[in-house]
Amino acid sequence: TKESSVNMLSMAFVAIAAVGVLLLVTLVVAVIAVNRYHKKKTQEMVFKL
């Protein structure tokens, strides 16, 4: 019974870690996308000026 509880705990930890990594990757991708978008916009505005 002790082994099964430890197994459950490790599974939960792995799941939480996976979700955390996924969120981190999503955040990084979003930041990069926003930066590129803003850079493009500012370049267009500068070009118009």
C-alpha distance matrix in Angstrom:
0.0 3.8 5.5 5.3 6.5 8.8 9.9 10.8 12.6 14.5 15.4 16.8 18.6 20.1 21.2 22.8 24.5 25.9 27.3 28.8 30.5 31.7 33.3 34.8 36.4 37.7 39.2 40.9 42.3 43.6 45.2 46.9 48.1 49.5 51.3 52.8 53.9 55.5 57.2 58.7 59.9 61.5 63.2 64.6 65.9 67.4 69.0 70.5 71.9
3.8 0.0 3.8 5.5 5.3 6.4 8.7 10.0 10.7 12.5 14.3 15.5 16.6 18.5 20.1 21.2 22.6 24.4 26.0 27.0 28.7 30.4 31.8 33.0 34.7 36.3 37.5 39.1 40.8 42.1 43.5 45.2 46.6 48.0 49.5 51.2 52.5 53.9 55.4 57.1 58.4 59.8 61.5 63.1 64.3 65.7 67.4 69.0 70.3
5.5 3.8 0.0 3.8 5.5 5.1 6.1 8.7 9.8 10.5 12.2 14.2 15.2 16.4 18.2 19.9 20.9 22.3 24.3 25.6 26.8 28.4 30.2 31.3 32.7 34.5 36.0 37.3 38.8 40.4 41.9 43.3 44.8 46.4 47.8 49.3 50.7 52.3 53.7 55.3 56.7 58.2 59.7 61.3 62.7 64.0 65.6 67.3 68.7
5.3 5.5 3.8 0.0 3.8 5.4 4.9 6.2 8.6 9.8 10.4 12.2 14.1 15.2 16.3 18.3 19.8 20.9 22.5 24.2 25.6 26.8 28.5 30.1 31.4 32.8 34.5 36.1 37.3 38.7 40.5 42.0 43.2 44.8 46.5 47.9 49.1 50.8 52.3 53.8 55.1 56.7 58.3 59.7 61.2 62.7 64.1 65.7 67.2
6.5 5.3 5.5 3.8 0.0 3.8 5.3 5.0 6.2 8.7 9.8 10.5 12.3 14.2 15.2 16.5 18.2 19.9 21.1 22.4 24.3 25.7 27.0 28.5 30.2 31.5 32.9 34.6 36.2 37.3 38.9 40.7 41.9 43.2 44.9 46.6 47.7 49.2 50.9 52.5 53.6 55.2 56.9 58.4 59.6 61.1 62.7 64.2 65.6
8.8 6.4 5.1 5.4 3.8 0.0 3.8 5.4 5.0 6.2 8.5 9.8 10.4 12.2 14.1 15.2 16.3 18.2 19.9 20.9 22.4 24.2 25.7 26.7 28.4 30.1 31.4 32.8 34.5 35.9 37.3 38.9 40.4 41.8 43.2 44.9 46.3 47.7 49.2 50.9 52.2 53.6 55.2 56.9 58.2 59.5 61.1 62.8 64.1
9.9 8.7 6.1 4.9 5.3 3.8 0.0 3.8 5.4 5.2 6.1 8.6 9.8 10.5 12.2 14.2 15.2 16.4 18.4 19.8 21.0 22.4 24.3 25.6 26.9 28.5 30.1 31.5 32.9 34.4 36.1 37.5 38.8 40.5 42.0 43.4 44.7 46.4 47.8 49.3 50.8 52.3 53.8 55.3 56.8 58.2 59.7 61.4 62.8
10.8 10.0 8.7 6.2 5.0 5.4 3.8 0.0 3.8 5.5 5.1 6.1 8.6 9.9 10.5 12.2 14.1 15.2 16.5 18.2 19.9 21.0 22.5 24.2 25.7 26.9 28.5 30.3 31.6 32.8 34.6 36.2 37.3 38.8 40.6 42.1 43.1 44.8 46.5 47.9 49.1 50.8 52.4 53.8 55.2 56.7 58.2 59.7 61.2
12.6 10.7 9.8 8.6 6.2 5.0 5.4 3.8 0.0 3.8 5.4 5.1 6.1 8.6 9.8 10.5 12.2 14.1 15.4 16.4 18.3 19.9 21.1 22.4 24.3 25.7 26.8 28.6 30.2 31.4 32.8 34.7 36.0 37.3 38.9 40.7 41.8 43.2 44.8 46.5 47.7 49.1 50.9 52.4 53.6 55.1 56.7 58.3 59.6
14.5 12.5 10.5 9.8 8.7 6.2 5.2 5.5 3.8 0.0 3.8 5.4 4.9 6.1 8.5 9.8 10.3 12.1 14.2 15.1 16.3 18.1 19.8 20.8 22.3 24.1 25.5 26.8 28.4 30.0 31.4 32.8 34.4 35.9 37.3 38.9 40.3 41.8 43.2 44.8 46.3 47.7 49.2 50.9 52.3 53.5 55.1 56.8 58.2
15.4 14.3 12.2 10.4 9.8 8.5 6.1 5.1 5.4 3.8 0.0 3.8 5.4 5.1 6.1 8.6 9.8 10.5 12.4 14.2 15.3 16.4 18.4 19.9 21.1 22.5 24.3 25.8 27.0 28.5 30.3 31.7 32.8 34.5 36.2 37.6 38.8 40.5 42.0 43.4 44.8 46.5 48.0 49.4 50.9 52.4 53.8 55.4 56.9
16.8 15.5 14.2 12.2 10.5 9.8 8.6 6.1 5.1 5.4 3.8 0.0 3.8 5.5 5.0 6.1 8.5 9.8 10.6 12.2 14.2 15.3 16.5 18.3 20.0 21.0 22.4 24.4 25.8 26.8 28.5 30.4 31.5 32.8 34.6 36.2 37.2 38.8 40.5 42.0 43.1 44.7 46.5 47.9 49.1 50.7 52.3 53.8 55.2
18.6 16.6 15.2 14.1 12.3 10.4 9.8 8.6 6.1 4.9 5.4 3.8 0.0 3.8 5.4 5.1 6.1 8.5 9.9 10.4 12.2 14.1 15.3 16.3 18.3 19.9 20.9 22.5 24.3 25.6 26.9 28.6 30.1 31.4 32.9 34.6 35.9 37.3 38.8 40.6 41.8 43.2 44.9 46.5 47.7 49.1 50.8 52.4 53.7
20.1 18.5 16.4 15.2 14.2 12.2 10.5 9.9 8.6 6.1 5.1 5.5 3.8 0.0 3.8 5.5 5.0 6.1 8.6 9.8 10.5 12.1 14.2 15.2 16.4 18.2 19.8 21.0 22.4 24.1 25.7 27.0 28.4 30.1 31.5 32.9 34.4 36.0 37.4 38.9 40.4 41.9 43.3 44.9 46.4 47.7 49.2 51.0 52.4
21.2 20.1 18.2 16.3 15.2 14.1 12.2 10.5 9.8 8.5 6.1 5.0 5.4 3.8 0.0 3.8 5.4 5.1 6.2 8.6 10.0 10.5 12.3 14.2 15.4 16.5 18.3 20.1 21.1 22.4 24.4 25.9 26.9 28.5 30.3 31.7 32.7 34.5 36.1 37.5 38.8 40.5 42.1 43.4 44.9 46.4 47.8 49.4 50.9
22.8 21.2 19.9 18.3 16.5 15.2 14.2 12.2 10.5 9.8 8.6 6.1 5.1 5.5 3.8 0.0 3.8 5.4 5.2 6.1 8.7 9.8 10.6 12.2 14.3 15.3 16.4 18.4 20.0 20.9 22.5 24.4 25.6 26.8 28.5 30.3 31.3 32.7 34.5 36.1 37.2 38.7 40.5 42.0 43.2 44.7 46.3 47.8 49.1
24.5 22.6 20.9 19.8 18.2 16.3 15.2 14.1 12.2 10.3 9.8 8.5 6.1 5.0 5.4 3.8 0.0 3.8 5.5 5.0 6.2 8.5 9.9 10.5 12.3 14.2 15.2 16.5 18.3 19.8 21.0 22.6 24.2 25.7 27.0 28.7 30.1 31.5 32.9 34.6 36.0 37.3 38.9 40.6 42.0 43.2 44.8 46.6 47.8
25.9 24.4 22.3 20.9 19.9 18.2 16.4 15.2 14.1 12.1 10.5 9.8 8.5 6.1 5.1 5.4 3.8 0.0 3.8 5.4 5.2 6.1 8.6 9.9 10.6 12.2 14.2 15.4 16.5 18.2 20.0 21.2 22.4 24.2 25.8 27.1 28.4 30.2 31.6 33.0 34.5 36.1 37.5 39.0 40.6 42.0 43.3 45.0 46.6
27.3 26.0 24.3 22.5 21.1 19.9 18.4 16.5 15.4 14.2 12.4 10.6 9.9 8.6 6.2 5.2 5.5 3.8 0.0 3.8 5.5 5.0 6.1 8.6 9.9 10.4 12.2 14.3 15.3 16.3 18.3 20.0 20.9 22.3 24.2 25.7 26.6 28.3 30.1 31.5 32.6 34.3 36.0 37.3 38.7 40.3 41.8 43.2 44.8
28.8 27.0 25.6 24.2 22.4 20.9 19.8 18.2 16.4 15.1 14.2 12.2 10.4 9.8 8.6 6.1 5.0 5.4 3.8 0.0 3.8 5.4 5.1 6.2 8.7 9.9 10.5 12.3 14.3 15.2 16.5 18.4 19.9 21.0 22.5 24.4 25.6 26.9 28.5 30.3 31.4 32.8 34.5 36.1 37.3 38.7 40.4 42.0 43.2
30.5 28.7 26.8 25.6 24.3 22.4 21.0 19.9 18.3 16.3 15.3 14.2 12.2 10.5 10.0 8.7 6.2 5.2 5.5 3.8 0.0 3.8 5.4 5.0 6.1 8.5 9.8 10.6 12.3 14.1 15.3 16.6 18.2 19.9 21.1 22.6 24.2 25.7 26.9 28.6 30.2 31.5 32.9 34.7 36.1 37.3 38.8 40.7 42.0
31.7 30.4 28.4 26.8 25.7 24.2 22.4 21.0 19.9 18.1 16.4 15.3 14.1 12.1 10.5 9.8 8.5 6.1 5.0 5.4 3.8 0.0 3.8 5.4 5.2 6.1 8.6 10.0 10.6 12.2 14.3 15.5 16.4 18.3 20.0 21.2 22.4 24.3 25.7 27.0 28.4 30.2 31.6 33.0 34.6 36.1 37.4 39.0 40.6
33.3 31.8 30.2 28.5 27.0 25.7 24.3 22.5 21.1 19.8 18.4 16.5 15.3 14.2 12.3 10.6 9.9 8.6 6.1 5.1 5.4 3.8 0.0 3.8 5.5 5.0 6.1 8.6 9.9 10.4 12.2 14.2 15.2 16.3 18.2 19.9 20.8 22.3 24.1 25.6 26.7 28.3 30.0 31.4 32.7 34.2 35.8 37.3 38.7
34.8 33.0 31.3 30.1 28.5 26.7 25.6 24.2 22.4 20.8 19.9 18.3 16.3 15.2 14.2 12.2 10.5 9.9 8.6 6.2 5.0 5.4 3.8 0.0 3.8 5.4 5.1 6.2 8.6 9.8 10.6 12.4 14.2 15.3 16.5 18.4 19.9 21.1 22.5 24.4 25.7 26.9 28.5 30.3 31.5 32.8 34.5 36.2 37.4
36.4 34.7 32.7 31.4 30.2 28.4 26.9 25.7 24.3 22.3 21.1 20.0 18.3 16.4 15.4 14.3 12.3 10.6 9.9 8.7 6.1 5.2 5.5 3.8 0.0 3.8 5.4 5.2 6.2 8.5 9.9 10.6 12.2 14.2 15.4 16.6 18.2 20.0 21.1 22.6 24.3 25.8 27.0 28.7 30.3 31.5 32.8 34.7 36.2
37.7 36.3 34.5 32.8 31.5 30.1 28.5 26.9 25.7 24.1 22.5 21.0 19.9 18.2 16.5 15.3 14.2 12.2 10.4 9.9 8.5 6.1 5.0 5.4 3.8 0.0 3.8 5.5 5.2 6.1 8.6 10.0 10.4 12.2 14.2 15.4 16.3 18.2 19.8 21.0 22.3 24.2 25.7 26.9 28.5 30.1 31.4 32.9 34.5
39.2 37.5 36.0 34.5 32.9 31.4 30.1 28.5 26.8 25.5 24.3 22.4 20.9 19.8 18.3 16.4 15.2 14.2 12.2 10.5 9.8 8.6 6.1 5.1 5.4 3.8 0.0 3.8 5.5 5.1 6.1 8.6 9.8 10.5 12.2 14.2 15.2 16.4 18.2 19.9 20.9 22.3 24.2 25.7 26.8 28.3 30.0 31.5 32.8
40.9 39.1 37.3 36.1 34.6 32.8 31.5 30.3 28.6 26.8 25.8 24.4 22.5 21.0 20.1 18.4 16.5 15.4 14.3 12.3 10.6 10.0 8.6 6.2 5.2 5.5 3.8 0.0 3.8 5.4 5.1 6.2 8.6 9.9 10.6 12.3 14.2 15.4 16.4 18.3 19.9 21.0 22.4 24.4 25.7 26.8 28.4 30.3 31.5
42.3 40.8 38.8 37.3 36.2 34.5 32.9 31.6 30.2 28.4 27.0 25.8 24.3 22.4 21.1 20.0 18.3 16.5 15.3 14.3 12.3 10.6 9.9 8.6 6.2 5.2 5.5 3.8 0.0 3.8 5.5 5.2 6.1 8.6 9.9 10.6 12.2 14.2 15.3 16.5 18.3 20.0 21.1 22.6 24.4 25.7 26.8 28.7 30.3
43.6 42.1 40.4 38.7 37.3 35.9 34.4 32.8 31.4 30.0 28.5 26.8 25.6 24.1 22.4 20.9 19.8 18.2 16.3 15.2 14.1 12.2 10.4 9.8 8.5 6.1 5.1 5.4 3.8 0.0 3.8 5.5 5.1 6.1 8.5 9.9 10.4 12.2 14.1 15.3 16.3 18.2 19.8 21.0 22.4 24.1 25.5 27.0 28.5
45.2 43.5 41.9 40.5 38.9 37.3 36.1 34.6 32.8 31.4 30.3 28.5 26.9 25.7 24.4 22.5 21.0 20.0 18.3 16.5 15.3 14.3 12.2 10.6 9.9 8.6 6.1 5.1 5.5 3.8 0.0 3.8 5.5 5.2 6.1 8.6 9.8 10.5 12.1 14.2 15.2 16.3 18.1 19.9 21.0 22.2 24.0 25.7 26.8
46.9 45.2 43.3 42.0 40.7 38.9 37.5 36.2 34.7 32.8 31.7 30.4 28.6 27.0 25.9 24.4 22.6 21.2 20.0 18.4 16.6 15.5 14.2 12.4 10.6 10.0 8.6 6.2 5.2 5.5 3.8 0.0 3.8 5.5 5.1 6.2 8.5 9.9 10.5 12.2 14.2 15.3 16.4 18.3 20.0 20.9 22.3 24.3 25.7
48.1 46.6 44.8 43.2 41.9 40.4 38.8 37.3 36.0 34.4 32.8 31.5 30.1 28.4 26.9 25.6 24.2 22.4 20.9 19.9 18.2 16.4 15.2 14.2 12.2 10.4 9.8 8.6 6.1 5.1 5.5 3.8 0.0 3.8 5.5 5.2 6.1 8.6 9.9 10.6 12.3 14.3 15.4 16.6 18.4 20.0 21.0 22.7 24.5
49.5 48.0 46.4 44.8 43.2 41.8 40.5 38.8 37.3 35.9 34.5 32.8 31.4 30.1 28.5 26.8 25.7 24.2 22.3 21.0 19.9 18.3 16.3 15.3 14.2 12.2 10.5 9.9 8.6 6.1 5.2 5.5 3.8 0.0 3.8 5.5 5.0 6.1 8.4 9.8 10.4 12.1 14.1 15.3 16.4 18.1 19.7 21.0 22.5
51.3 49.5 47.8 46.5 44.9 43.2 42.0 40.6 38.9 37.3 36.2 34.6 32.9 31.5 30.3 28.5 27.0 25.8 24.2 22.5 21.1 20.0 18.2 16.5 15.4 14.2 12.2 10.6 9.9 8.5 6.1 5.1 5.5 3.8 0.0 3.8 5.4 5.2 6.0 8.5 9.8 10.5 12.1 14.2 15.3 16.2 18.0 19.9 21.0
52.8 51.2 49.3 47.9 46.6 44.9 43.4 42.1 40.7 38.9 37.6 36.2 34.6 32.9 31.7 30.3 28.7 27.1 25.7 24.4 22.6 21.2 19.9 18.4 16.6 15.4 14.2 12.3 10.6 9.9 8.6 6.2 5.2 5.5 3.8 0.0 3.8 5.5 5.0 6.1 8.6 9.9 10.5 12.3 14.3 15.2 16.3 18.4 20.0
53.9 52.5 50.7 49.1 47.7 46.3 44.7 43.1 41.8 40.3 38.8 37.2 35.9 34.4 32.7 31.3 30.1 28.4 26.6 25.6 24.2 22.4 20.8 19.9 18.2 16.3 15.2 14.2 12.2 10.4 9.8 8.5 6.1 5.0 5.4 3.8 0.0 3.8 5.5 5.2 6.2 8.7 9.9 10.7 12.4 14.3 15.3 16.7 18.6
55.5 53.9 52.3 50.8 49.2 47.7 46.4 44.8 43.2 41.8 40.5 38.8 37.3 36.0 34.5 32.7 31.5 30.2 28.3 26.9 25.7 24.3 22.3 21.1 20.0 18.2 16.4 15.4 14.2 12.2 10.5 9.9 8.6 6.1 5.2 5.5 3.8 0.0 3.8 5.4 5.0 6.1 8.4 9.7 10.5 12.1 13.9 15.2 16.4
57.2 55.4 53.7 52.3 50.9 49.2 47.8 46.5 44.8 43.2 42.0 40.5 38.8 37.4 36.1 34.5 32.9 31.6 30.1 28.5 26.9 25.7 24.1 22.5 21.1 19.8 18.2 16.4 15.3 14.1 12.1 10.5 9.9 8.4 6.0 5.0 5.5 3.8 0.0 3.8 5.4 5.2 6.1 8.6 9.9 10.5 12.1 14.2 15.3
58.7 57.1 55.3 53.8 52.5 50.9 49.3 47.9 46.5 44.8 43.4 42.0 40.6 38.9 37.5 36.1 34.6 33.0 31.5 30.3 28.6 27.0 25.6 24.4 22.6 21.0 19.9 18.3 16.5 15.3 14.2 12.2 10.6 9.8 8.5 6.1 5.2 5.4 3.8 0.0 3.8 5.6 5.1 6.2 8.7 9.9 10.4 12.4 14.3
59.9 58.4 56.7 55.1 53.6 52.2 50.8 49.1 47.7 46.3 44.8 43.1 41.8 40.4 38.8 37.2 36.0 34.5 32.6 31.4 30.2 28.4 26.7 25.7 24.3 22.3 20.9 19.9 18.3 16.3 15.2 14.2 12.3 10.4 9.8 8.6 6.2 5.0 5.4 3.8 0.0 3.8 5.4 5.1 6.3 8.6 9.8 10.6 12.4
61.5 59.8 58.2 56.7 55.2 53.6 52.3 50.8 49.1 47.7 46.5 44.7 43.2 41.9 40.5 38.7 37.3 36.1 34.3 32.8 31.5 30.2 28.3 26.9 25.8 24.2 22.3 21.0 20.0 18.2 16.3 15.3 14.3 12.1 10.5 9.9 8.7 6.1 5.2 5.6 3.8 0.0 3.8 5.4 5.0 6.1 8.4 9.8 10.5
63.2 61.5 59.7 58.3 56.9 55.2 53.8 52.4 50.9 49.2 48.0 46.5 44.9 43.3 42.1 40.5 38.9 37.5 36.0 34.5 32.9 31.6 30.0 28.5 27.0 25.7 24.2 22.4 21.1 19.8 18.1 16.4 15.4 14.1 12.1 10.5 9.9 8.4 6.1 5.1 5.4 3.8 0.0 3.8 5.4 5.1 6.0 8.6 9.8
64.6 63.1 61.3 59.7 58.4 56.9 55.3 53.8 52.4 50.9 49.4 47.9 46.5 44.9 43.4 42.0 40.6 39.0 37.3 36.1 34.7 33.0 31.4 30.3 28.7 26.9 25.7 24.4 22.6 21.0 19.9 18.3 16.6 15.3 14.2 12.3 10.7 9.7 8.6 6.2 5.1 5.4 3.8 0.0 3.8 5.5 5.0 6.2 8.7
65.9 64.3 62.7 61.2 59.6 58.2 56.8 55.2 53.6 52.3 50.9 49.1 47.7 46.4 44.9 43.2 42.0 40.6 38.7 37.3 36.1 34.6 32.7 31.5 30.3 28.5 26.8 25.7 24.4 22.4 21.0 20.0 18.4 16.4 15.3 14.3 12.4 10.5 9.9 8.7 6.3 5.0 5.4 3.8 0.0 3.8 5.3 5.1 6.2
67.4 65.7 64.0 62.7 61.1 59.5 58.2 56.7 55.1 53.5 52.4 50.7 49.1 47.7 46.4 44.7 43.2 42.0 40.3 38.7 37.3 36.1 34.2 32.8 31.5 30.1 28.3 26.8 25.7 24.1 22.2 20.9 20.0 18.1 16.2 15.2 14.3 12.1 10.5 9.9 8.6 6.1 5.1 5.5 3.8 0.0 3.8 5.4 5.1
69.0 67.4 65.6 64.1 62.7 61.1 59.7 58.2 56.7 55.1 53.8 52.3 50.8 49.2 47.8 46.3 44.8 43.3 41.8 40.4 38.8 37.4 35.8 34.5 32.8 31.4 30.0 28.4 26.8 25.5 24.0 22.3 21.0 19.7 18.0 16.3 15.3 13.9 12.1 10.4 9.8 8.4 6.0 5.0 5.3 3.8 0.0 3.8 5.4
70.5 69.0 67.3 65.7 64.2 62.8 61.4 59.7 58.3 56.8 55.4 53.8 52.4 51.0 49.4 47.8 46.6 45.0 43.2 42.0 40.7 39.0 37.3 36.2 34.7 32.9 31.5 30.3 28.7 27.0 25.7 24.3 22.7 21.0 19.9 18.4 16.7 15.2 14.2 12.4 10.6 9.8 8.6 6.2 5.1 5.4 3.8 0.0 3.8
71.9 70.3 68.7 67.2 65.6 64.1 62.8 61.2 59.6 58.2 56.9 55.2 53.7 52.4 50.9 49.1 47.8 46.6 44.8 43.2 42.0 40.6 38.7 37.4 36.2 34.5 32.8 31.5 30.3 28.5 26.8 25.7 24.5 22.5 21.0 20.0 18.6 16.4 15.3 14.3 12.4 10.5 9.8 8.7 6.2 5.1 5.4 3.8 0.0
